[in-house]
Amino acid sequence: MLTESVNNVLLPVMDDLIRAICDMAKEHAAIPMLSRTHGQTASPTTLGKEMAVFAVRLSTQRQEVSQVAIMGKLAGAVGNYNAHMVAYPNIDWPLVAEEFVTFLGVSFNPYVTQIETHDYMAKLFHAYIRFNNILIDFDCDIWRYISLGYFKQTTKAGEIGSSTMPHKVNPIDFENSEGNLGMASAVFSHLSDKLPKSRLQRDLTDSTVLRNMGVGFGHSLLAYRSTLRGISKLQVNEARISEDLNHSWEVLAEPIQTVMRRYDVPEPYEKLKVLTRGRTVTAESIKEFIKGLELPEEPKNILSKLTPHSYVGSAVVLAKTVDVAVGATIKDTNFPAEKVKIVFGSSSCELELSSLLALSPLDGRYWGKVKDLAPYMSEYGLIYFRVIVEIKWLLWLSQIPEVIEVTSFGESAQSFLQEIIDGFSINDALEIKEIEKVTNHDVKAVEYFLKQRCKSHPEIAKVLEFFHFACTSEDINNLAHALMLKGAMNNVMFPIIGDLVQALCTMAKEYSHIPMLSRTHGQPASPTTLGKEMAIFAVRLSREWKEMSCVDIMGKLAGAVGNYNAHEVAYPDVNWPQVNKEFVRSLGLSFNSYVTQIEPHDYMAELFQAIFRFNNILTDFDRDIWDYISLGYFKQTTKAGEIGSSTMPHKVNPIDFENSEGNLGVANNKFLQQSMKLPISRWQRDLTDSTVLRNMGLGLGHSLLAYKSTLQGISKLQVNEACIFEDLDQCWEVLAEPIQTVMRRYGVPEPYEKLKELTRGKAVTKESIREFTKGLELPDEAKTILLNLTPHSYVGAAIELARMVDIAVNSEIGDLL
């Protein structure tokens, strides 16, 4: 999979990207441009040379990608060819395995456990992170050059730049690329961190993580194509670039002071600092300064002829020779891979999304378990909630007395609009996507859809232009995203979270009386009860559930830059902040009055971080249960026909808890990236949040999948009291704690030291503990209590704490359950 997807899909697009940037370098090689270091004017370069820098950097990392040795193993259940050698002892199985793996075009890894160690994957994903980070740097630089006016962008007929500001052509391709690169690198970072780790000879936590490789590659591919599309639209605005150079004669201070140093003119830096720092520098003032220098004629003539346009050093040559520089980085020795052909019976139709072709496992293998989120977190869900917001805003306008053009709608018009919402279908969403192919603007496509749908109704037809009135796209989007999140959390996530907390409470009460050896630092410690340990997780999870439920889901409707500019020009007598506040609240959302073009997403970061903490606690639970199963404290029931291990028939693996742990790691990777990225936006906004927001469903989906896996695992557990009790019977040394505590109470000297002498590094039995206790100078009552104590009964308040778990949970969550 990796060899073919990298060689046949990713590398060709990466090469196209590098070639496109090389072409920019050569085409713009001679266009002088002001550099900026620390955001300030600096020595000129050429536009082409700056492009060449990126071409070479990207090419270097592209070669790093191609040089990673994709590895494989075929060494049996634990990496030692155990079963192979029993079946055919005379065969050199390591050699056979090596020949087979290399025959597949993959390098052979001889030192493995049950799994190939995945170290090469970490190396590959790190190389992609580096490539993607360089491309982010490129996207950001182009974004700034467009902002400075150095590039114009061509447009296609029908394309929409901004839903409310017709003059704008936004650099959305580079913004989309940057957003997707961030998503991809977050996935690759998680993969490279997680995959080389596995408990003992293996666990299953890598399974769901491996299924997400396609997500990282998919976002990377989307980014590369977005950048390529953006490059194809660029037109250099040489007049604007030249204008900046004409106003920046101070940049010649560098060559002048360098020549002054060469010819020993005293204090060159200081003199030029006086001339240039904090002052307007012109061609005249620079030339006048040069004339006054005590320099030989030749260098003085060179300096006198220098301009900001000509002071570009070797930039032109470097840009023109970019192909040579890029070629020097190429040393591709990767195995060629055959292209995969997918056959759909006798059909010749284009590939359609199915469970076997989905890039994300949520839309494929796990679809049946997460599909409840689809009405909220899918592209369909986003379109649907946009339609709701647009329609409800039109209805709201009709209730504002000052907006006389939109009178209160009659019952027929209201029913017509409501029917669009109630009857909104997949076909309606597809119709909007068709419109978007022309507009290249998703929100404007919704507006056009509604206008087309409503033009047949005479009353609504009169006010079609009041769809999307005074709105920027983000007015609609932020409210749609808020409604999506609110619906998904209340209707899907919270109910399953409630089931999970309830299941743990049930375990706590059911096992409240079962004594169990604690382990701190992995060593035997004071006993607890199995139920009390379950109660801890129930209470911890309920606290974070409460935190999630308390997050205010927020919205804004304040126009293009958050100031109601267009609203107040159109209807200056309306109190728009108050009107829009009431509208947002009517949607069941909290109102954010201080915004830019976007709602700043701080509440999303708060929500995702709360889910992140919940997931971390659940990971802790999954790992503890995994260890208890490994110790034999739990058995697992099985269904007829289920397979535990493909090669070891006796095994029943704790796959539900491993799947849960793996999915929680993937989910938290998403939430971490989103909570760090979403609150950050350049100036009044950029589009880097767009693709990140479209990935909210991934974090929730993997969380949902994990919660269901944990619940499924819990349902299979059967306590093995005999095993638990056997461990307790072998650990009488844990009574050293209560004995030395009672000794302290009654002033027996050196209690800790005496018990350390008795227990540390020695086999402690019931008899040795009782003999020690009998010899203590203690009151009879205290001695009797200690003599009656056993590892089974020394559980403190654990039983009561477990039985009271419902009270503790309810005190945290109130009426959430």
N, C-alpha and C positions, 0 to 999 in steps of 0.2 A: 504493500500500500504506500509506504513512505517513499520508496525508490521511484515508483511510477508517478505519484502525485507531484513529487518535487521535480523530477526530470521532465515530465511530459506536460505539466500544467504551470507550476510556479516559476521554474527557471526560464522558460521561454518569455513569459510576461516580464520577468525581471530584466531579461536581456533587451526586450523592447523598450523598457523604461530607461535603461542605461543608454541605449542608442539614441533615444529621443533627447536626452539631456546632452549627449555628445553633439548632436545636431544643433541644439541651442548654443552650445559653447562655440562651435565653429561659425555659425551664422551671426552671432553677436560678438565675435572675437574682438572687433575693432571699435565697439561702442563704449566710450569711456563713461565711467560711473563713479559717483562719490561712494567711498566706503563709509561704514559707520561702525566704530568700536565703542562699546559702552553706550550706544545710541547716539554718539556724538560724531560730527564730521571728522573724517580721517583721510589718509592718503588715497588718492583715486586708484581705481582698478578698472577692469572692463567687465561688462555684464557677462561676456562669454567666459572669461576666466573664472568668475564665481560659479558659473554652471559647470565648468570643467572640474572644479574642486569636488562637487557632488558626484559627478560621473565617476571619478577615480575612487572616491570613498566607497560608493555603492558597489563598484566593480570588485574592489578588494574583498568586501564582505560576501558578495555573490560567489566568489571563488572559495571562500571559507565554507559556505554552504555546500558547494559541490564536492569539497574534499573530505567531508565527514564520511567515515566508513560505516555504512548501514550494516548492522550485525545481527546474527541469529544463532540459535542453539537448538540441539535436538538430543538432549542428554537425559531424558526421562524424568521421573517424579521428583527427584531431589538433586539432579545434576550429576549423578554417578553411574548411569547406565545399569542400575541394579537389575531391573527386569530383563533388559537385553542380554546381560551376561549369564543369567540363569537359564534363559531359553536357548541361547546359542553361545556357549562359553568359548568356542574356538574362533569367534569372529573378533577382529579388532574394531570394536564399535566406535571408539573416539575417531578413528581414521575414517570409517564409513560415514559417520555423521558429518565430519568436516567436508568430505567430498560432496555429500549431498547438499549441504548448505551453500557451499561455494558454487555448485552447479546452478543454484537458483539465482546467482548473481549477487549474493550477500556474503559479507565477511563472517568468518566463523569465530565464535566466542567459546573457548573451551572451559573457562572457569565460571561456572554458574551454579545456581541452586535450582529450584523448580522453574524459576523464571530467568529469562535473559535480563541482565542487570539494568538495562535501559540507560546506561551511562552515555552511550552514543546519542541517544535521543536528547538528553540534556545539552550535549555539545551542539547538536543541530539546532535546537530551539534557541540556544543562546546566540548562535550565529544569526538566526532570523531576528532576534531582538535587536541586535546591533544594526543589521540592515534597516530594519523598520525605524529605529531611532534616528538614523541618518536621513531617512526619507521624511520623517517628521520635521527635522531641521530644514530640509528643502521646502516642504509645504509651508512652514512658518515664514521662511524668507520670502517665498513668492507671494504669500499673503500680504506681507509688509510692503513689498515692492508694488503690489496692486494698490494698496492703501495710499502709498506715496504718489501714485499716478505713473509709475515707471512702465507699467503694463496696462493696456486696455484688454477687454475680453470681447470676442465676437459672440453673437447670439444667433439662435435659430428662430425662424418665424414661429410665433405662437408661444415661445418660452416666456415664463414669468420670472422676473428677478425678485421682486418683493410684492407681497399681496396688497400692500397699502401705499408704497412709495414707488410709483411707476418708473422713475428715473434710474433706479438702482439695478446694477448687474453684480450680484454678489459672487465672491470667489468660492462657491459652494463645493466645487470639486476638490479643492485643496483642503477645505474644512472637513468634508466627508472623509477624505483620505486620512487626515490627522486623527479624526475620531475613531476610524476603523483600525488604524495602526495602534492606537492606545489599547483598544479591545484585544487585538491580536497579541500584543506584547504581554498584556496581563495574563492571557491564557498560556502563552509560552512560558512565562515566568513561573506560573503555578505548576505546569507540567515538568519543567526542568528541576523544580524544587522537590516535587513529590515523587516522581517516577523512580529515581535511584534508591528510594527508601522502601524497605519491606521488612516486616517482622520475621525473624528467624529465616526459615527456608522459603516462605512466602505468605502473603495474605492476599485478599482480593480487593484491597483498596485501590489498586492500580487499574482495575477493570473499567470502571466508569470514567476514570481520568483519561485512559487511552482512547476511549470513544469520543473524547472531545478534541483530539488532534485536528480534526477537520474544521472545527470552529476557528482555531487560530489561523489555519491556512486559508479558510474562507474569508475571514476579515482582512487578511493580508492581500489576497487576490483582489478583493473589492477595492482596497486602498490603492493598489498598484494601477488598476484600471481607472480609478477616479483621478489619480494624478496624471496619467496619460491623457485622459479626456481634457483635464484642465490645461495641460501644456498645449494641446491642439487648438485651444481657443485664444491663446495669448498673442497679442500684438504689441511690439515695443513702441513706447511713446518717447522717441528720441528727444523731442523738443522739451519735454518735462525733465528728462534726465539732464539735458544740457543746461536747463535753467538753474537746477540745483548747483551744478558745477560753477556756473557763472557767478553765483552768490557765495562761493566758498573759496576765495583766494587765500584764506588763511592756511589752507592745507599745504601751500608751498613753503611754509615755515620750515618744514622738515628738510627738504633738499637744500634750502639756503643755509640752514645752520650746519648741515653736514659738510657742505663745501667750505664754510667758514672754519670749521674744525680742521679740515684738511690743510688749509693755508694759515693756520695758527692765528686767526682773528680772535682776539680775546672776548670772553663771555658771550659766545654765540647764542646759547640757549636763553640766557637772561635778556639779551637785547631783543630777541624775537618774541619773548614772552611779553615784554613791555609793548611791542608793536601790535601784538595780536590778541592777548588774553582779555576777553570782555569788551573788545572793540570791533567796530565794523571795518573789515579789511577789504580794500578794493584793489583792482589791477594797478591803479595809479600809485597807491600807497606802497604796494609791494615793490613796484619798479623803482620808485623813488628811493626806497631803502637799499635796493641792490646797487643803484648808481653810487650811493655814498660809501660802499664797502671798499676797503683796500684789498683788492683781489687782482690777479693777472687778468688780462683782457679776455682770454679764451673762456675761462670759467664764468667770468662776468657776463659774456655774451650768451653762453648756454643758459644761465639763470634768467637773463633778460627775455629770452625767447620762450621760456617755460610758461605753460598755462595749466590750469586744473584739468583741461582736456587732454593735454599731451603728457602729463606726469603720471604715466601708468606702468613704468618699468617694463618688465618682461611679460606683462599680462596678455598682450596680443599673441605673442609666440606661444605661451603656455596654453592658451585657448585653442589655437590652431593645431597644436600637436596633441590634442587630447586623445585622439585615437591610438597614438603610440603609447601614451601613458596607460590607457585602459588595457591595451593589448599586453603590456608588460605584467599585468596582474593575472593574466589568464594562464592556468595550468590545470585544465580540467581533465581528470583521469577517472571520473565516476563511471560505473558500469552503465551501458545503455539499457533502457527499460522499454519493454514492449508496451504499446498503447492498449488500454483496456477497451474492448468493444462490448457494449451492452445491447443485447438483442431482446426485443419485445415481440416474441412470436413472429407472426407475419406482418405485424404493424410497422409502418415507417414513420409514425408520429414522433414529434419531438419528445425529449425526456420530460416527464412530469414528476413532481415531487411525490414520492411514495416512501413507505417505511424503510425500504432498502436503499434509497438514494438520498435520504436526508443527510445533510452535513452535521446537524446537531442530533445526538441520540435522543433528545427529548422529542423530536419530530419523527423519530424512527422507532427504535427498539422500545422506548419507554412511553410512546404516545398514549397508550391505553391508560397509563397511570397518571398522566399529567394533563389530559385533554380538558379537564374542568377549568383550567386556566385560559384556554384558547379564546373563549368569548371576551376575555378582558385584555390579555397581554399580547395578542396576535396583531398582525397588520389589519386584519378585519376589525378587531376590537378598536384599534386606534381610529380607523375610518368611521366606524359606527359612533363612537363618542364625539368625534368632530362634528358629525351630522347633528347629533343631539344639541351640542353647544350652539351651532349656527342657527338652528331652528328656534331654540329657546331664547337666543339673543334677539332674533326678529320679533318674537312674541313679546319680549320685555320692552323693546322699543315702542311697540304699539300701545303700551300702557303709560308712556311718558307724555304728559299733556303738551309740552313744548314741541315735541316732534310731531307737528301737525300733519306732515306728509304720510305718516303711518298711523292711521286711525285704528281704534280697537277692532280687532278682527271679529267677524260674525262666527256663529257656531259652525257653519260649513267650512270656513277657512281654517279654523282651529282643528276641526276633525281631520281635514285634509293633511295638515302638517303633522298631526299626531300619528296619522296612519303611515306617513313616511318613516317615522321612528319605529313604530310597532311592527311594521312589515318589512323593515330593512333586511335584505338578504345578501347572500354571497354574490348573487348576480349583480345586485346594486353596487357592491364593493368593486366587482370586476369592471363594471361600467365606469366607475370613478378612476380606476387604474388605467383604463383606455384613454380617458381624457388627460390623465397625467402624462401619458406618452407624448402628447402635443405640448402641454404647458411646461413640462419638466418642473412642476411645482405642485406638491401633493395637496396642500391646503386650498390653493386656488381651484384645483380640480374638484374639490368638494363643493365649493361655491358655484362653479359652473354647472355641476350636476344638479344642485338644488334649483338653480334658475331654470334649467331645462325641464325639470320635473314639475315645477310650479307654474310655468307660463300658461298652462291649460286652465288654470283656475283664475277666473276674472278678477277676483278681489286681490289675490296675492300677486297676480301679474302686474298690477299697478305699482308695486313696491319692490320689484325684484332687486333693484340696486341697493336695497337696504339689507340684503344678505351680506354679512361680513362688514357691515357699516362701521367705519372708523377703526376697524380691527387690523392689527398686524397678525401675521400667521401665528406668532407665539401666544397671542391672546387666546386663540382657539386651541393650539397645541397644549399649552400648559394646563388648561382646564380639562382637556381630554385625558392627558396623562394622569392628572389628579383623580379623575373619575375612574380610570382604569385601575389605578392602585387601590383606591377605596373599595371598589367592587371585588377585586381579587383578594384583598386581605380579609374583608368581612365575610365573603361568601365561600371562599375556598381555603385560605390559609388558616384563619382563626379556628374554624371548626375542626380541622385535622390536628391543630396544636392542642385544642381542648381534649380531643380523643387521646392524644399522647400523654398529656399531663394526667388525665383520668386513669389511663392504663398504669402509669407509674404509682399513682395513689393506691390503686387496687393491689399492685404487687407489694407495696409498703405494708398495707394492712394484712394481706394474706400471709406474708412471710415475717410479720412483726416479731414472732416468738422464736424464729429459727436462729440460734446462735451461730456465729461465724467468726473465724479468725480474721482480724484486720491485717493489713500489710502496709507498713510505712517504709519507704525506700526499698520495697520489695521483700522486706524481712518480716517475720511474725511479730505482731504487736497486739495490744490489748483487744480482746474480743468485742464484737459489736453484734448486731443482728442483721440478717440479710434484708429484712424489711426497712430497718433504719437507714441503710445505705441507699435503698430505692427512694425513701422519703426525701433524702437530701436532694436528689436530682429533681424530684417533683417540685419542691419549693424553689430551687434555683431557676428552673425553667419557667415557673409561674411568674417570678419577678420580671424576667425579660419579656414575657408575654404581656404583662401589664405595661411595660415601657413601650412596646410596639403599639398597643392600643391607645396610648396617651399622645402619640405623635399627631399634631395638627396637620391634616392634609390641606395644603394651601393652594390658592389660585390668584391670578391677577387679570385685569382687563383694562390696561392703562395705555394702550396704543403703542406706537412705534418705538418710543424711547422712555416710556413710563410716565409721561407728563400730560397725557390727554390732549396733546397738541391739536390733532385734527378734530377731536370732539368739540373743543371749545371754539374753534374757528367756525364750525358748522352750526352749532347751537350754543352761543355764549351764555344764554340765560339758564342753562341746565347745570345743576350741581353734579357734574359727572363723577367725581370721586365717591359721592354718596350713592348715586344711582348704581354705579358699577359694583360697589361694595355689597349692596343689597342683592344684586343679580348673582354674584359669586356665592353669597351665602344661601341663596335660594337653591343652588345646586348641591347643598349639603357640604360645602367646603368652607374653610377659614379664608379670610381675605388678607392678602399681603399688599399693603398700600405703598411700600417703598421698594420700587423695582426699576429695572432698566427696560430693555425690550423683552427680556425674559423674566419669569419668576426664577429667583436665583438658585432654586433646588436645595436650599439648606435643609428643608424638612425631609427631603429624600435621603440625604446623607444621614440624618438622625434616624430615620426608619431603617435604612439598610444596616447601619451600625448596630441597632438593637437586634435585628435578625441575625447579624454576624455573631453577636454575643450569645444569643440563644443557640445558634448552630455549634458554637464552640463548646458549650455545656453539653449538648447532645453528643458531640464527638467524644467528650470525656466519658459519657455514659456508655456509648457503643464500645469504646476500648475496654472499659471495666467489665462489661458483659463478656466481651471476647476473651478476656483473661480468665474470668470465672468459668467459662466453658472449657478453656484450655486446662484449667485445674481440675475439671470434672465436677464442679459445683452445680452446673446445669447440664442436663441432657436435652436433646432437641428431637421433637417428634418429626416424623417424615410422612410424606404422602406416597401412596403406591405409584411406582414408576419413576419417582424422582431419582436423579443421579447426584451423589455427593462428590465423587472424584472420578474422572474418566479412566484412571488407571489403578486406583486403590479402592476396591469395592467396600471396604469396611468404614470408610470415612463419611461423616456427616459434618460438612464445613459450616461455620457460622457466617454464611454468605450474606444474610440480610443485614447484619451489623457491619460487615465489611463494605457492602454496597452503600449503606447509609453513610459510613465514614467517608468513603470516596466521593459521594455526591455532595456531602457537606463541605468538603474541601473545595470542590469545583464552585459551589454556590458562593462560598465566602470569598473566593478569588474574584468573582464577579462583583460582589457587594463592596469589597475593598476598593477595587478600581473605580466603581461608580461613585462611591462616597468621597473618594479623593478627587475625581475629575469634575463631577457635575457642579460643585459650587464655584468653579473657576471658569471665567469667560473674559475674553479681551474686551475692554472698553464696555460699550453698551450691549454687545453680544458678538459671538461668532457662532459658527454652525457645528463646532466640534462636539457639542452635546447631543446632536441629533441621532447619530448612529449609536451612541452610548445609551440614550433613552430607549431606543428600540430593542435593547438587550436586557431591559429590566426583567422580562419574562424568563430569561435563562437562570438568573439567581433564584427567583421564586420557584421555577420548575424543578431545578435540582434540589432545592430545599424540600419541596413537596414530595418528591421521589424519595428523599432520605427519610422523611417522617413516616411515610408509608412502609418503607423497608424496615425501619425500627419497630413499628407496630406489628408488622408481619413476623419479625424475629421474636418479639415478646410473646406472641401467640403460640409459638412453638416450644417455649421453654418449660422444662419440668425440673423442679429442684431435686437434686441428688443429696438428700440429707445424710446418707451413710458416708459419702465422701467428705462432706463438710465436717461431720462429727469425727471422722478418722483423723483429719488434720488437727482438730482441737485436741484430741486425745494424745497427739504426738508433741504438743506444745505447752507443757506445764510450765515452762519458763516464763510465760506471759503473766503468771501470778507473782512474779518478782515485784511488779509495780505496786499492787495493793499491799503486799507484805511490807515493803520498805516505807510506804506511806503511813501505815499504822505504826511502824517502828518509830518514825519521826514524831508522830502524835504523842507517843508515850516516852519520848526521850531516850530511846535505845541508841547508843552511840554508833556512828558510822554505818547507818542502814544501807546506803547505796553501795558502799565499798564491800560490805559483807555479802550482799546479794550478787554483786558483780563477781566476787570470788566463787560463789556457788554456781552461777549460771553461764558466765561468758566462756564460749568455746567448749562447753561440756554438755553431755547428754543429761537432760533434766527429766526426772520421772515424778510420778505422783508420790512415790515413796520418799524420794530425796527432798521434795518440797515439804511434805508433811513432817519428816524428821527434823528439818531445819526449823519449821514453825513451832514444833513442840519444845524445842530448846530455847525459845525466846522468853525473856523476862517481860511478860505482858499480863494484863488482867485476864481472868478466865473468860469473860464475855468476849473480849476482843480476840483472844486466841481461838475460841470456839468458832467465831465467825470466819476466821481465816482457814481453820481446819475443814470447815464445811464448803469452802469455796472451791470451784472447779473451773476450768476454761469454758465450760458450757454455761455456768451460772454467772460468771463475771462479765456482765454486759451493761452494768450501770443503768441509765435511764433509757436505753435504746428501744426497749419494747414499747414503753409509753410514748416516746417520740414518734415511733412508726405508727402507732394506733391513732395518734392525734394529727396525722398528716393532713386530713381534710380541713381541719380548723386552720392549720398553718397556711395551706394553699389559699383558702378563702380569704384569709386576712391580707394576702397579697393581691388577689385578682378580683375580690368582691363578687359581682354578679356575672363575670365573664364566662364561668363554666355553666 
